[in-house]
Amino acid sequence: MQDVINNLPKLAKDKHKENKTFFTKLKKKPPKQLDYIMQELHEDEFEKTDCLQCANCCKTTGPLFTDKDIDRIAKHFRLKPSQFIDQYLRIDEDNDYVLQSVPCTFLDADNYCAIYDVRPKACREFPHTDRKKFQQIANLTMKNVAICPAAYNIVEEMKKRIKL
């Protein structure tokens, strides 16, 4: 798995132009069944992919924390939201709450999440490949294929299935 993770940025870079062209066409004329196709591709990939073998998303990027996320996680730790923010978060250049550093503070040595049951919405939905109106998140997906082997595989399979 580590070999796959190490090669992913180069693979994604090599496919960047092809993916950008594909997503531009997809945005202009998304197939009627796109949500159904993406759900199927997502489910098929995650039957084969074990995130605990990878956790590259947790090791290399941090999620955005919504106000609801902050309230829920702070409650879990029996902290006030302001205490949770002070201890774990910072405001980024887009004015969003993010982790103070990566890898994620809550990732343990076995790639398990210490706050899995209350994790941020962005973590629960990552890599966002089963999202409705998938064509609207092309830029996010282009970033995610360089981080997540499953997202990379889903996009490659998607290009085979959807002829534009």
DSSP file (Angstrom, degrees, kcal/mol; ACC not computed):
  #  RESIDUE AA STRUCTURE BP1 BP2  ACC     N-H-->O    O-->H-N    N-H-->O    O-->H-N    TCO  KAPPA ALPHA  PHI   PSI    X-CA   Y-CA   Z-CA
    1    1 A M     >        0   0    0      0, 0.0     4,-2.4     0, 0.0     5,-0.2   0.000 360.0 360.0 360.0 -37.9    0.0    0.0    0.0
    2    2 A Q  H  >  +     0   0    0      1,-0.2     4,-2.7     2,-0.2     5,-0.2   0.870 360.0  54.5 -62.4 -35.0    2.8    2.4    0.8
    3    3 A D  H  > S+     0   0    0      2,-0.2     4,-2.0     1,-0.2    -1,-0.2   0.918 108.4  49.1 -60.9 -43.7    4.2    2.0   -2.8
    4    4 A V  H  > S+     0   0    0      2,-0.2     4,-1.3     1,-0.2    -2,-0.2   0.935 112.5  47.5 -61.0 -47.3    0.7    3.0   -4.1
    5    5 A I  H  < S+     0   0    0     -4,-2.4     3,-0.4     1,-0.2    -2,-0.2   0.913 111.6  50.7 -61.2 -43.6    0.6    6.1   -1.8
    6    6 A N  H  < S+     0   0    0     -4,-2.7     4,-0.3     1,-0.2    -1,-0.2   0.855 114.7  43.2 -64.4 -34.9    4.2    7.1   -2.7
    7    7 A N  H  X S+     0   0    0     -4,-2.0     4,-2.5    -5,-0.2     3,-0.3   0.634  92.0  88.0 -85.0 -14.6    3.4    6.9   -6.5
    8    8 A L  H  X S+     0   0    0     -4,-1.3     4,-3.1    -3,-0.4     5,-0.3   0.883  82.7  52.6 -57.9 -46.7    0.0    8.6   -6.3
    9    9 A P  H  > S+     0   0    0      0, 0.0     4,-2.3     0, 0.0    -1,-0.2   0.911 113.6  44.9 -58.0 -40.1    1.1   12.2   -6.6
   10   10 A K  H  > S+     0   0    0     -4,-0.3     4,-2.7    -3,-0.3    -2,-0.2   0.930 113.7  49.2 -68.8 -44.2    3.1   11.4   -9.8
   11   11 A L  H  X S+     0   0    0     -4,-2.5     4,-1.6     1,-0.2    -1,-0.2   0.936 113.1  47.5 -57.8 -47.0    0.2    9.3  -11.2
   12   12 A A  H  X S+     0   0    0     -4,-3.1     4,-0.7     1,-0.2    -1,-0.2   0.899 111.7  50.2 -62.7 -41.0   -2.3   12.1  -10.5
   13   13 A K  H >< S+     0   0    0     -4,-2.3     3,-0.8    -5,-0.3     4,-0.5   0.912 109.0  51.6 -63.9 -41.9    0.1   14.7  -12.1
   14   14 A D  H 3< S+     0   0    0     -4,-2.7     4,-0.3     1,-0.2    -1,-0.2   0.821 116.8  40.3 -63.0 -31.2    0.4   12.5  -15.2
   15   15 A K  H 3X S+     0   0    0     -4,-1.6     4,-3.2    -5,-0.2     5,-0.3   0.450  88.1 100.0 -95.1  -2.8   -3.4   12.3  -15.5
   16   16 A H  H <X S+     0   0    0     -3,-0.8     4,-2.9    -4,-0.7     5,-0.2   0.904  83.7  43.3 -55.1 -50.5   -4.1   15.9  -14.5
   17   17 A K  H  > S+     0   0    0     -4,-0.5     4,-2.3     1,-0.2    -1,-0.2   0.928 116.3  48.0 -63.5 -45.2   -4.6   17.3  -18.0
   18   18 A E  H  > S+     0   0    0     -4,-0.3     4,-2.3     1,-0.2    -1,-0.2   0.918 114.4  46.7 -60.2 -44.9   -6.7   14.3  -19.1
   19   19 A N  H  X S+     0   0    0     -4,-3.2     4,-3.0     2,-0.2     5,-0.2   0.901 110.1  52.9 -65.3 -41.5   -8.8   14.6  -15.9
   20   20 A K  H  X S+     0   0    0     -4,-2.9     4,-2.0    -5,-0.3    -2,-0.2   0.919 111.2  46.5 -61.2 -43.9   -9.2   18.4  -16.3
   21   21 A T  H  X S+     0   0    0     -4,-2.3     4,-2.0     2,-0.2    -1,-0.2   0.922 113.4  49.7 -62.5 -45.1  -10.5   17.9  -19.8
   22   22 A F  H  X S+     0   0    0     -4,-2.3     4,-2.4     1,-0.2    -2,-0.2   0.936 112.4  46.0 -60.3 -48.4  -12.9   15.1  -18.7
   23   23 A F  H  X S+     0   0    0     -4,-3.0     4,-2.3     2,-0.2    -1,-0.2   0.833 108.7  56.2 -68.1 -31.9  -14.3   17.1  -15.8
   24   24 A T  H  X S+     0   0    0     -4,-2.0     4,-1.5    -5,-0.2    -1,-0.2   0.932 112.1  42.8 -62.5 -45.2  -14.8   20.2  -18.0
   25   25 A K  H  X S+     0   0    0     -4,-2.0     4,-2.1     1,-0.2    -2,-0.2   0.886 112.0  54.8 -66.8 -38.9  -16.9   18.2  -20.4
   26   26 A L  H  < S+     0   0    0     -4,-2.4    -2,-0.2     1,-0.2    -1,-0.2   0.890 106.6  50.9 -62.5 -40.6  -18.7   16.5  -17.5
   27   27 A K  H  < S+     0   0    0     -4,-2.3    -1,-0.2     1,-0.2    -2,-0.2   0.895 111.1  48.8 -63.1 -40.4  -19.7   19.8  -16.0
   28   28 A K  H  < S+     0   0    0     -4,-1.5    -2,-0.2     1,-0.2    -1,-0.2   0.878 132.2  11.2 -69.2 -38.2  -21.1   21.0  -19.4
   29   29 A K  S  < S-     0   0    0     -4,-2.1    -1,-0.2    -5,-0.1    -2,-0.2  -0.549  74.7-173.0-144.7  73.9  -23.1   17.9  -20.0
   30   30 A P        -     0   0    0      0, 0.0    -3,-0.1     0, 0.0    -4,-0.1  -0.462  33.5-109.4 -69.4 138.1  -23.5   15.5  -17.1
   31   31 A P    >   -     0   0    0      0, 0.0     3,-1.7     0, 0.0     4,-0.2  -0.316  23.4-119.2 -63.4 150.5  -25.2   12.2  -17.9
   32   32 A K  T 3  S+     0   0    0      1,-0.3     3,-0.3     2,-0.1     4,-0.2   0.837 114.0  47.8 -58.8 -33.6  -28.6   11.8  -16.4
   33   33 A Q  T 3> S+     0   0    0      1,-0.2     4,-2.8     2,-0.1    -1,-0.3   0.189  75.9 117.3 -93.8  16.7  -27.5    8.7  -14.4
   34   34 A L  H <> S+     0   0    0     -3,-1.7     4,-3.0     1,-0.2     5,-0.2   0.899  74.6  48.9 -55.7 -47.9  -24.3   10.3  -13.0
   35   35 A D  H  > S+     0   0    0     -3,-0.3     4,-2.1    -4,-0.2    -1,-0.2   0.907 114.1  47.3 -59.6 -41.5  -25.3   10.1   -9.3
   36   36 A Y  H  > S+     0   0    0      2,-0.2     4,-2.1     1,-0.2    -1,-0.2   0.926 113.1  48.2 -64.7 -46.0  -26.3    6.5   -9.8
   37   37 A I  H  X S+     0   0    0     -4,-2.8     4,-2.8     1,-0.2     5,-0.2   0.922 112.4  48.8 -60.9 -45.7  -23.0    5.7  -11.6
   38   38 A M  H  X S+     0   0    0     -4,-3.0     4,-2.7    -5,-0.2    -1,-0.2   0.889 109.4  52.0 -65.2 -39.3  -20.9    7.4   -9.0
   39   39 A Q  H  X S+     0   0    0     -4,-2.1     4,-2.5    -5,-0.2    -1,-0.2   0.924 112.6  46.4 -60.6 -44.1  -22.7    5.7   -6.1
   40   40 A E  H  X S+     0   0    0     -4,-2.1     4,-2.7     2,-0.2    -2,-0.2   0.927 113.6  47.0 -65.6 -46.5  -22.0    2.3   -7.8
   41   41 A L  H  X S+     0   0    0     -4,-2.8     4,-2.4     2,-0.2    -2,-0.2   0.907 113.3  50.1 -61.5 -41.9  -18.3    3.1   -8.6
   42   42 A H  H  X S+     0   0    0     -4,-2.7     4,-2.4    87,-0.2    -2,-0.2   0.942 112.8  45.4 -61.3 -50.0  -17.8    4.4   -5.0
   43   43 A E  H  X S+     0   0    0     -4,-2.5     4,-0.8     1,-0.2    -2,-0.2   0.909 112.8  50.9 -63.3 -43.0  -19.4    1.2   -3.5
   44   44 A D  H >X S+     0   0    0     -4,-2.7     4,-0.7     1,-0.2     3,-0.6   0.921 112.4  46.7 -60.7 -44.5  -17.4   -1.1   -5.8
   45   45 A E  H >X S+     0   0    0     -4,-2.4     4,-1.8     1,-0.2     3,-1.2   0.912 110.0  51.8 -66.1 -42.1  -14.1    0.6   -4.9
   46   46 A F  H 3< S+     0   0    0     -4,-2.4    -1,-0.2     1,-0.3    -2,-0.2   0.546  98.5  65.0 -79.7  -4.0  -14.7    0.6   -1.2
   47   47 A E  H << S+     0   0    0     -4,-0.8    -1,-0.3    -3,-0.6    -2,-0.2   0.747 114.8  33.2 -75.4 -26.2  -15.5   -3.1   -1.2
   48   48 A K  H << S+     0   0    0     -3,-1.2     2,-0.5    -4,-0.7    -2,-0.2   0.691 109.0  76.2 -98.5 -24.8  -11.8   -3.5   -2.3
   49   49 A T     <  -     0   0    0     -4,-1.8     2,-0.7   101,-0.0     3,-0.1  -0.787  57.7-162.8-102.1 128.4  -10.2   -0.6   -0.4
   50   50 A D    >   -     0   0    0     -2,-0.5     3,-2.0     1,-0.1     4,-0.4  -0.921   5.7-160.3-107.5 108.1   -9.5   -0.6    3.3
   51   51 A C  G >> S+     0   0    0     -2,-0.7     3,-1.3     1,-0.3     4,-1.2   0.785  88.7  66.7 -59.3 -28.0   -8.9    2.9    4.5
   52   52 A L  G 34 S+     0   0    0      1,-0.3    -1,-0.3     2,-0.2    60,-0.0   0.706  95.4  57.1 -68.5 -18.1   -7.1    1.6    7.6
   53   53 A Q  G <4 S+     0   0    0     -3,-2.0    -1,-0.3    58,-0.0    -2,-0.2   0.622 124.2  20.5 -81.2 -13.5   -4.3    0.3    5.3
   54   54 A C  T <4  +     0   0    0     -3,-1.3    -2,-0.2    -4,-0.4    -3,-0.1   0.740  58.1 169.6-117.9 -75.4   -3.8    3.8    4.0
   55   55 A A     X  +     0   0    0     -4,-1.2     4,-1.6     1,-0.1     3,-0.3   0.716  29.5 143.5  57.7  24.3   -5.0    6.8    6.0
   56   56 A N  H  >  +     0   0    0      1,-0.2     4,-2.0     2,-0.2     5,-0.3   0.851  65.6  58.6 -61.7 -33.7   -3.1    9.1    3.7
   57   57 A C  H  > S+     0   0    0      1,-0.2     4,-1.9     2,-0.2    -1,-0.2   0.917 109.1  44.1 -60.4 -42.3   -5.9   11.7    3.9
   58   58 A C  H  4 S+     0   0    0     -3,-0.3    46,-3.0     1,-0.2    -1,-0.2   0.770 116.0  48.3 -73.3 -26.0   -5.4   11.9    7.7
   59   59 A K  H  < S+     0   0    0     -4,-1.6    -2,-0.2    44,-0.2    -1,-0.2   0.749 124.2  25.4 -85.7 -25.1   -1.6   11.9    7.3
   60   60 A T  H  < S+     0   0    0     -4,-2.0     2,-0.3    -5,-0.2    -2,-0.2   0.638 120.1  32.5-118.6 -18.5   -1.3   14.6    4.7
   61   61 A T     <  -     0   0    0     -4,-1.9    43,-0.3    -5,-0.3    -1,-0.1  -0.897  62.7-138.4-135.9 165.2   -4.3   16.9    4.8
   62   62 A G        -     0   0    0     -2,-0.3    40,-0.1    40,-0.1    -4,-0.1  -0.955  21.8-120.1-125.1 147.9   -6.7   18.2    7.4
   63   63 A P        -     0   0    0      0, 0.0    36,-0.5     0, 0.0     2,-0.3  -0.329  26.5-107.6 -78.1 163.4  -10.5   18.6    7.2
   64   64 A L        -     0   0    0     34,-0.1     2,-0.6    -2,-0.1    58,-0.5  -0.713  32.0-139.7 -81.3 143.8  -12.4   21.8    7.6
   65   65 A F  B     -A   97   0A   0     32,-2.5    32,-0.6    -2,-0.3     2,-0.1  -0.941  12.9-155.0-109.9 118.8  -14.3   22.0   10.9
   66   66 A T     >  -     0   0    0     -2,-0.6     4,-2.5     1,-0.1     5,-0.2  -0.364  34.0-104.0 -80.4 168.9  -17.8   23.4   10.8
   67   67 A D  H  > S+     0   0    0      1,-0.2     4,-2.6     2,-0.2     5,-0.2   0.896 125.3  52.1 -59.8 -39.4  -19.4   25.0   13.8
   68   68 A K  H  > S+     0   0    0      2,-0.2     4,-2.6     1,-0.2    -1,-0.2   0.909 108.7  50.4 -63.5 -41.6  -21.5   21.8   14.3
   69   69 A D  H  > S+     0   0    0      2,-0.2     4,-2.9     1,-0.2     5,-0.3   0.944 111.3  48.6 -59.4 -48.0  -18.3   19.7   14.1
   70   70 A I  H  X S+     0   0    0     -4,-2.5     4,-2.6     1,-0.2     5,-0.2   0.923 112.7  47.2 -60.3 -46.7  -16.7   21.9   16.7
   71   71 A D  H  X S+     0   0    0     -4,-2.6     4,-2.1     1,-0.2    -1,-0.2   0.929 114.9  46.3 -61.1 -45.7  -19.7   21.7   19.1
   72   72 A R  H  X S+     0   0    0     -4,-2.6     4,-1.8     2,-0.2    -2,-0.2   0.918 116.7  42.6 -65.1 -45.6  -20.0   17.9   18.7
   73   73 A I  H  X S+     0   0    0     -4,-2.9     4,-1.8     2,-0.2    -1,-0.2   0.894 112.9  52.6 -72.1 -39.4  -16.3   17.1   19.2
   74   74 A A  H  <>S+     0   0    0     -4,-2.6     5,-3.2    -5,-0.3     4,-0.5   0.921 109.1  50.4 -60.1 -43.2  -15.9   19.6   22.1
   75   75 A K  H ><5S+     0   0    0     -4,-2.1     3,-1.1    -5,-0.2    -1,-0.2   0.904 106.6  55.6 -60.3 -41.7  -18.9   18.0   23.8
   76   76 A H  H 3<5S+     0   0    0     -4,-1.8    -1,-0.2     1,-0.3    -2,-0.2   0.882 113.4  40.3 -57.6 -40.5  -17.2   14.6   23.3
   77   77 A F  T 3<5S-     0   0    0     -4,-1.8    -1,-0.3     2,-0.1    -2,-0.2   0.414 114.0-118.7 -88.1   0.3  -14.0   15.9   25.1
   78   78 A R  T < 5S+     0   0    0     -3,-1.1     2,-0.3    -4,-0.5    -3,-0.2   0.909  71.9 131.7  57.3  44.4  -16.2   17.7   27.7
   79   79 A L      < -     0   0    0     -5,-3.2    -1,-0.2    -6,-0.1    -2,-0.1  -0.824  65.2-107.3-117.0 159.5  -14.7   21.0   26.6
   80   80 A K    >>  -     0   0    0     -2,-0.3     4,-2.3     1,-0.1     3,-0.6  -0.611  38.0-113.0 -75.4 148.8  -16.2   24.3   25.7
   81   81 A P  H 3> S+     0   0    0      0, 0.0     4,-2.6     0, 0.0     5,-0.2   0.883 119.2  54.2 -50.8 -40.3  -16.1   24.9   21.9
   82   82 A S  H 3> S+     0   0    0      1,-0.2     4,-2.4     2,-0.2     5,-0.1   0.863 107.5  50.2 -64.8 -34.7  -13.6   27.8   22.5
   83   83 A Q  H <> S+     0   0    0     -3,-0.6     4,-2.2     2,-0.2    -1,-0.2   0.910 110.3  49.6 -68.0 -41.9  -11.3   25.5   24.5
   84   84 A F  H  X>S+     0   0    0     -4,-2.3     4,-2.5     2,-0.2     5,-0.5   0.930 111.8  48.9 -61.3 -45.2  -11.4   22.9   21.7
   85   85 A I  H  X5S+     0   0    0     -4,-2.6     4,-2.0    -5,-0.2    -2,-0.2   0.944 112.2  48.0 -59.4 -49.4  -10.6   25.6   19.1
   86   86 A D  H  <5S+     0   0    0     -4,-2.4    -1,-0.2     1,-0.2    -2,-0.2   0.872 117.1  42.8 -60.2 -37.9   -7.7   26.9   21.2
   87   87 A Q  H  <5S+     0   0    0     -4,-2.2    -1,-0.2    -5,-0.1    -2,-0.2   0.851 133.0  10.3 -79.2 -35.6   -6.3   23.5   21.8
   88   88 A Y  H  <5S+     0   0    0     -4,-2.5    12,-2.2    -5,-0.2    13,-0.3   0.658 109.6  63.6-122.2 -21.3   -6.6   21.9   18.3
   89   89 A L  E  << -B   99   0A   0     -4,-2.0     2,-0.3    -5,-0.5    10,-0.2  -0.635  42.0-174.5-117.5 165.7   -7.6   24.4   15.6
   90   90 A R  E     -B   98   0A   0      8,-2.5     8,-2.7    -2,-0.2     2,-0.5  -0.932  34.1-107.4-143.3 165.6   -6.4   27.4   13.7
   91   91 A I  E     -B   97   0A   0     -2,-0.3     6,-0.2     6,-0.2     2,-0.0  -0.873  37.5-149.5 -98.6 127.6   -8.1   29.7   11.1
   92   92 A D    >   -     0   0    0      4,-2.8     3,-2.0    -2,-0.5    -1,-0.0  -0.157  35.8 -84.2 -88.1-175.0   -6.6   29.2    7.6
   93   93 A E  T 3  S+     0   0    0      1,-0.3    -1,-0.1     2,-0.1    -2,-0.0   0.692 129.4  54.5 -65.4 -19.3   -6.3   31.7    4.7
   94   94 A D  T 3  S-     0   0    0      2,-0.1    -1,-0.3     0, 0.0     3,-0.1   0.312 120.0-109.8 -93.6   7.5   -9.9   31.0    3.6
   95   95 A N  S <  S+     0   0    0     -3,-2.0     2,-0.3     1,-0.3    -2,-0.1   0.777  75.9 134.4  69.2  28.9  -11.1   31.8    7.1
   96   96 A D        -     0   0    0    -30,-0.0    -4,-2.8   -32,-0.0     2,-0.5  -0.780  62.2-109.9-105.5 151.9  -12.0   28.2    7.9
   97   97 A Y  E     +AB  65  91A   0    -32,-0.6   -32,-2.5    -2,-0.3     2,-0.3  -0.708  49.1 161.4 -79.3 127.9  -11.2   26.2   11.0
   98   98 A V  E     - B   0  90A   0     -8,-2.7    -8,-2.5    -2,-0.5   -34,-0.1  -0.875  45.2 -74.9-137.1 168.8   -8.6   23.6   10.3
   99   99 A L  E     - B   0  89A   0    -36,-0.5   -10,-0.2    -2,-0.3     3,-0.1  -0.302  37.3-124.3 -63.2 150.7   -6.2   21.5   12.4
  100  100 A Q  S    S-     0   0    0    -12,-2.2     2,-0.3     1,-0.2    -1,-0.1   0.813  88.3  -4.9 -66.2 -29.1   -3.2   23.2   13.8
  101  101 A S  S    S-     0   0    0    -13,-0.3     4,-0.4     2,-0.1    -1,-0.2  -0.987  79.6 -88.4-157.5 163.5   -1.0   20.6   12.1
  102  102 A V  S    S+     0   0    0     -2,-0.3     2,-0.2     2,-0.1   -43,-0.1  -0.923  88.2  61.8-119.9 152.0   -0.9   17.4   10.1
  103  103 A P  S    S-     0   0    0      0, 0.0   -44,-0.2     0, 0.0    -2,-0.1   0.497 107.3 -93.0 -64.5 164.0   -0.9   14.5   10.4
  104  104 A C    >   -     0   0    0    -46,-3.0     3,-1.7   -43,-0.3    -2,-0.1  -0.224  24.9-134.3 -56.1 133.7   -4.2   14.6   12.2
  105  105 A T  T 3  S+     0   0    0     -4,-0.4    -1,-0.2     1,-0.3    -3,-0.1   0.772 105.2  53.9 -55.7 -29.9   -4.0   14.9   16.0
  106  106 A F  T 3  S+     0   0    0    -48,-0.1     8,-3.3     2,-0.1     2,-0.5   0.371  82.5 104.5 -95.2   4.7   -6.6   12.2   16.3
  107  107 A L  B <   -C  113   0B   0     -3,-1.7     6,-0.2     6,-0.2     2,-0.1  -0.755  58.1-154.5 -88.0 125.2   -4.9    9.6   14.1
  108  108 A D    >   -     0   0    0      4,-3.0     3,-1.9    -2,-0.5    -2,-0.1  -0.392  33.6 -92.5 -94.6 178.3   -3.4    6.8   16.1
  109  109 A A  T 3  S+     0   0    0      1,-0.3    -1,-0.1     2,-0.1    -2,-0.0   0.737 124.5  54.2 -62.7 -25.5   -0.5    4.5   15.2
  110  110 A D  T 3  S-     0   0    0      2,-0.1    -1,-0.3     1,-0.0     3,-0.1   0.225 120.3-106.0 -93.0  14.3   -2.8    1.8   13.7
  111  111 A N  S <  S+     0   0    0     -3,-1.9     2,-0.3     1,-0.3    -2,-0.1   0.644  76.9 138.6  68.8  16.8   -4.5    4.4   11.4
  112  112 A Y        -     0   0    0    -60,-0.0    -4,-3.0     2,-0.0     2,-0.5  -0.659  55.4-122.1 -89.0 150.6   -7.6    4.4   13.6
  113  113 A C  B >   -C  107   0B   0     -2,-0.3     3,-1.3    -6,-0.2    -6,-0.2  -0.818   9.1-152.2 -94.3 125.0   -9.4    7.7   14.4
  114  114 A A  T 3  S+     0   0    0     -8,-3.3     3,-0.1    -2,-0.5    -1,-0.1   0.694  99.9  36.6 -69.1 -18.8   -9.6    8.5   18.1
  115  115 A I  T >> S+     0   0    0     -9,-0.3     3,-1.7     1,-0.1     4,-0.6  -0.043  76.5 136.7-121.0  31.2  -12.8   10.5   17.4
  116  116 A Y  G X4 S+     0   0    0     -3,-1.3     3,-1.0     1,-0.3    -1,-0.1   0.849  70.2  51.6 -49.8 -45.9  -14.3    8.3   14.7
  117  117 A D  G 34 S+     0   0    0      1,-0.2    -1,-0.3    -4,-0.2    -2,-0.1   0.721 124.1  28.9 -68.7 -20.0  -17.9    8.4   16.0
  118  118 A V  G <4 S+     0   0    0     -3,-1.7    -1,-0.2   -45,-0.0    -2,-0.2   0.169  89.5 144.0-122.4  15.9  -17.8   12.2   16.2
  119  119 A R    <<  -     0   0    0     -3,-1.0     5,-0.1    -4,-0.6    -3,-0.1  -0.049  59.7 -81.1 -57.6 159.0  -15.4   13.0   13.4
  120  120 A P    >>  -     0   0    0      0, 0.0     4,-2.1     0, 0.0     3,-0.6  -0.181  35.6-115.1 -61.0 153.8  -15.9   16.1   11.2
  121  121 A K  H 3> S+     0   0    0      1,-0.2     4,-2.1     2,-0.2     5,-0.2   0.876 116.1  59.3 -55.5 -40.6  -18.4   16.0    8.4
  122  122 A A  H 3> S+     0   0    0    -58,-0.5     4,-0.9     1,-0.2    -1,-0.2   0.855 107.3  46.4 -60.6 -35.1  -15.5   16.4    5.9
  123  123 A C  H <4 S+     0   0    0     -3,-0.6     3,-0.3     2,-0.2    -1,-0.2   0.903 110.2  52.4 -72.7 -42.1  -13.9   13.2    7.2
  124  124 A R  H  < S+     0   0    0     -4,-2.1    -2,-0.2     1,-0.2    -1,-0.2   0.852 116.4  40.1 -61.6 -34.3  -17.1   11.2    7.1
  125  125 A E  H >< S+     0   0    0     -4,-2.1     3,-2.7    -5,-0.2     5,-0.3   0.593  91.5 154.5 -93.5 -12.3  -17.7   12.2    3.5
  126  126 A F  T 3<  +     0   0    0     -4,-0.9    -3,-0.0     1,-0.3   -69,-0.0  -0.339  63.8  22.6 -61.5 138.5  -14.1   11.9    2.2
  127  127 A P  T 3  S-     0   0    0      0, 0.0    -1,-0.3     0, 0.0    17,-0.1  -0.894  88.6-145.9 -92.8  20.0  -13.2   11.4   -0.7
  128  128 A H    X   +     0   0    0     -3,-2.7     3,-1.1     1,-0.1    -2,-0.2   0.680  54.2 133.6  68.0  19.4  -16.7   12.7   -1.7
  129  129 A T  T 3   +     0   0    0      1,-0.2   -87,-0.2    -4,-0.2    -1,-0.1   0.526  69.8  50.8 -81.3  -4.8  -16.9   10.4   -4.7
  130  130 A D  T 3  S+     0   0    0     -5,-0.3    -1,-0.2   -88,-0.1     2,-0.1   0.169  82.3 128.5-112.6  17.0  -20.5    9.4   -3.8
  131  131 A R    X   -     0   0    0     -3,-1.1     3,-0.6    -6,-0.1     6,-0.1  -0.441  65.4-108.9 -73.5 143.1  -21.8   13.0   -3.5
  132  132 A K  T 3  S+     0   0    0      1,-0.2     4,-0.1    -2,-0.1    -1,-0.1  -0.396 105.1  22.7 -67.0 151.1  -24.9   14.0   -5.5
  133  133 A K  T >  S+     0   0    0      1,-0.1     3,-2.4     2,-0.1    -1,-0.2   0.927  78.7 177.9  53.2  48.3  -24.2   16.3   -8.4
  134  134 A F  G X   +     0   0    0     -3,-0.6     3,-2.2     1,-0.3     7,-0.2   0.791  67.4  71.1 -51.2 -35.3  -20.7   15.0   -8.4
  135  135 A Q  G >  S+     0   0    0      1,-0.3     3,-0.8     2,-0.1    -1,-0.3   0.706  87.3  67.0 -59.9 -18.6  -19.8   17.2  -11.4
  136  136 A Q  G <  S+     0   0    0     -3,-2.4    -1,-0.3     1,-0.2     3,-0.2   0.619  97.1  52.7 -78.9 -11.8  -19.9   20.2   -9.2
  137  137 A I  G <>  +     0   0    0     -3,-2.2     4,-2.6    -4,-0.2    -1,-0.2  -0.070  65.9 128.7-114.4  34.6  -16.9   19.2   -7.1
  138  138 A A  H <> S+     0   0    0     -3,-0.8     4,-2.5     1,-0.2     5,-0.2   0.898  73.4  50.8 -55.9 -45.3  -14.4   18.6  -10.0
  139  139 A N  H  > S+     0   0    0      1,-0.2     4,-1.5    -3,-0.2    -1,-0.2   0.907 111.7  47.4 -63.2 -41.7  -11.7   20.8   -8.4
  140  140 A L  H  > S+     0   0    0      1,-0.2     4,-2.4     2,-0.2    -1,-0.2   0.915 112.1  50.4 -63.5 -43.5  -11.9   19.0   -5.1
  141  141 A T  H  X S+     0   0    0     -4,-2.6     4,-2.1     1,-0.2    -2,-0.2   0.890 104.9  56.8 -63.1 -39.9  -11.8   15.6   -6.9
  142  142 A M  H  < S+     0   0    0     -4,-2.5     4,-0.4     1,-0.2    -1,-0.2   0.875 111.5  44.0 -60.0 -37.3   -8.7   16.6   -8.8
  143  143 A K  H >< S+     0   0    0     -4,-1.5     3,-1.1    -5,-0.2     4,-0.3   0.899 111.1  54.5 -71.3 -41.2   -7.0   17.3   -5.5
  144  144 A N  H >X S+     0   0    0     -4,-2.4     4,-3.3     1,-0.3     3,-1.4   0.794  95.3  65.1 -68.4 -29.3   -8.3   14.1   -3.9
  145  145 A V  T 3< S+     0   0    0     -4,-2.1    -1,-0.3     1,-0.3     7,-0.2   0.755 101.1  53.0 -65.7 -20.9   -6.9   11.8   -6.6
  146  146 A A  T <4 S+     0   0    0     -3,-1.1    -1,-0.3    -4,-0.4    -2,-0.2   0.568 120.0  33.0 -85.7  -9.3   -3.4   12.8   -5.6
  147  147 A I  T <4 S+     0   0    0     -3,-1.4    -2,-0.2    -4,-0.3    -3,-0.1   0.736 114.7  52.6-111.3 -38.8   -4.2   11.9   -1.9
  148  148 A C     X  -     0   0    0     -4,-3.3     4,-2.3     1,-0.1    -1,-0.2  -0.905  56.7-159.1-116.0 115.3   -6.6    9.0   -2.0
  149  149 A P  H  > S+     0   0    0      0, 0.0     4,-2.5     0, 0.0     5,-0.2   0.870  97.7  54.4 -57.8 -36.3   -5.9    5.8   -4.0
  150  150 A A  H  > S+     0   0    0      2,-0.2     4,-2.6     1,-0.2     5,-0.2   0.925 107.7  48.6 -64.6 -43.9   -9.6    5.0   -3.9
  151  151 A A  H  > S+     0   0    0     -7,-0.2     4,-2.4     2,-0.2     5,-0.2   0.910 111.0  51.6 -62.0 -41.5  -10.5    8.4   -5.4
  152  152 A Y  H  X S+     0   0    0     -4,-2.3     4,-2.3    -8,-0.3    -2,-0.2   0.945 112.2  45.6 -58.5 -49.4   -7.9    7.9   -8.1
  153  153 A N  H  X S+     0   0    0     -4,-2.5     4,-2.4     1,-0.2    -2,-0.2   0.882 111.4  52.6 -63.2 -39.5   -9.3    4.4   -9.0
  154  154 A I  H  X S+     0   0    0     -4,-2.6     4,-2.5     2,-0.2    -1,-0.2   0.919 110.4  47.2 -63.7 -44.2  -12.9    5.7   -9.0
  155  155 A V  H  X S+     0   0    0     -4,-2.4     4,-2.2     2,-0.2    -2,-0.2   0.906 112.0  50.4 -65.8 -41.0  -12.0    8.5  -11.4
  156  156 A E  H  X S+     0   0    0     -4,-2.3     4,-1.0    -5,-0.2    -2,-0.2   0.917 114.0  44.6 -62.5 -42.1  -10.1    6.2  -13.7
  157  157 A E  H  X S+     0   0    0     -4,-2.4     4,-2.0     1,-0.2    -2,-0.2   0.866 110.1  56.4 -68.3 -37.1  -13.1    3.8  -13.7
  158  158 A M  H  X S+     0   0    0     -4,-2.5     4,-2.9     1,-0.2    -2,-0.2   0.893 103.2  53.8 -60.9 -42.4  -15.4    6.7  -14.3
  159  159 A K  H  < S+     0   0    0     -4,-2.2    -1,-0.2     1,-0.2    -2,-0.2   0.814 110.2  48.3 -65.4 -29.7  -13.6    7.8  -17.4
  160  160 A K  H  < S+     0   0    0     -4,-1.0    -1,-0.2    -3,-0.2    -2,-0.2   0.872 116.7  41.9 -73.9 -38.1  -14.0    4.2  -18.8
  161  161 A R  H  < S+     0   0    0     -4,-2.0     2,-0.7     1,-0.2    -2,-0.2   0.846 110.2  56.9 -79.8 -35.6  -17.7    4.1  -18.0
  162  162 A I     <  -     0   0    0     -4,-2.9     2,-0.7    -5,-0.2    -1,-0.2  -0.868  68.3-162.5-107.1 111.6  -18.8    7.6  -19.0
  163  163 A K              0   0    0     -2,-0.7    -3,-0.1     1,-0.1    -4,-0.0  -0.824 360.0 360.0 -94.5 118.8  -18.0    8.5  -22.6
  164  164 A L              0   0    0     -2,-0.7    -1,-0.1    -5,-0.2    -5,-0.0   0.384 360.0 360.0-111.7 360.0  -18.1   12.3  -23.2
